[in-house]
Amino acid sequence: MAPPVASEPVFRVRGGGPLEGTLRLSGAKNSVLKLMAASLLADGPVELSEVPDITDVPVMGAVLEGLGVTVRHDAAAGTCRLEVHDDRGLRPPADAVTRIRASVACLGPLVARRGAAELALPGGDRIGARSIDLHLEGLTAMGAVVERASDGVTVHADALHGARITLDFPSVGATENLVMAATLARGRTVIDNAAREPEIADLCRMLVAMGADIRGIGTPTVTVEGVERLTGVGWETCPDRIEAGTYLVAGALTGGRVRVERVRAGDLTLPLRKLADAGATVDVDGDAVTVERRSGPLRPVDVVTLPYPGFPTDLQPQMMVLLTQADGMSRCTENVFESRFSFVDQLRRMGADIDVDGHHALLSGPTTLRGATLDGLDVRAGAAGVLAGLVAEGETRVRDVDHVDRGYARFVERLRTLGADIVREDDGA
Ligand code: EPZ
């Protein structure tokens, strides 16, 4: 492991007592970035609220500004206004596109609205191959011509037409791209084996509010009738179920009581059930969820990540931390990303007893975790590393905090609100 660069900021966490308190969260990273991309389809301004103060938002803003969109983002107010002022651009700036996965969400709207796109391969967390073949196959079925290069792809279509598409895998990004492309295609598009994540349903509802004709929202079969145009819209970003789940797991992990406001419990059915199975009490009160664990050991549970409504892969690292403290053998099966067990090595470095066999991780607990210096490998592994530090002996440092900043607004501030002993500082300090 390379020595930390002096100016490199780290999270420094000390294990301590239970987390206690209430957080009110804003919108979902994996929703807002796609809502922003949908502005490419609109004849008028798209005005978003509850926009999370995360670094991916201005990056997506830069992608869209490179495509002739005026982006007015007020991080403090949680708003973002997007309006196309020049619709001739086909090639978003590669330096922004390659930083986040969500930049791929420009592809469908560009081809549908402008007839072509020249996109560098998107970036994002290094948790697997993250191909975009399903996106491209779907657009091809709709009449697009795809030319692949080593570092990007060019897609063009004189006019997209409706098609019947069955996805090999219920890909979130491919579903979003193809639904957006289909809104302006000629005729009917039916997408079978579509992903059903709540963020996709919310995107579809916003598109309908803009004038799209979409049926089967939230189901595995989505039907889109192409329309002539889509108007601008005002829209509130849906709550971030993964961010909420992260703090709720932390409450159970530390033996405390955490209440999260502005969360849809129905989006977290399996994570909440698993926390209850592990011995926490879960209370749902309107748009607030409280997780508490006062006494008794954590019980082992099995977790299987699957596309929604299965257990979300984005809560897998956080749940793994909890399972290291459960009294017995737990199994975690990762079915979505082939490289998402890279976080296991970080936990082993702290003393966790985990055996990995392909898609399965077998965790034996409870094990005492010792503070260590961890790499914040990706958004969720970085956050989970901090959670591990909350129950470890001594101090834990988590590097690459920029990954966590991509998906968690005011992470340190919010954890400190709950009583965590955590600071963010330059590593040289
Ligand atoms: C979205 O990624 C999220 N990111 C991910 O969240 C999330 O983990 C994932 O959905 C699954 O829920 C954003 O929305 C920005 P996929 P996405 O297409 O769209 C394979 C986080 O931590 N696949 O459903 O890239 C792919 O390799 C991030 O917030 C293909 O093979 O997910 C993966 O193994 C991490 N070909 C699986 O499908 C394709 O064309 C799921 O990918 C597309 C996907």
Boltz pocket constraint, residues with backbone or C-beta under 6 A from the ligand:
constraints:
  - pocket:
      binder: B
      contacts: [[A, 29], [A, 30], [A, 31], [A, 33], [A, 101], [A, 102], [A, 125], [A, 128], [A, 129], [A, 130], [A, 131], [A, 132], [A, 133], [A, 134], [A, 135], [A, 136], [A, 169], [A, 170], [A, 171], [A, 172], [A, 173], [A, 174], [A, 195], [A, 197], [A, 313], [A, 314], [A, 336], [A, 337], [A, 338], [A, 379], [A, 380], [A, 407]]
      max_distance: 6.0
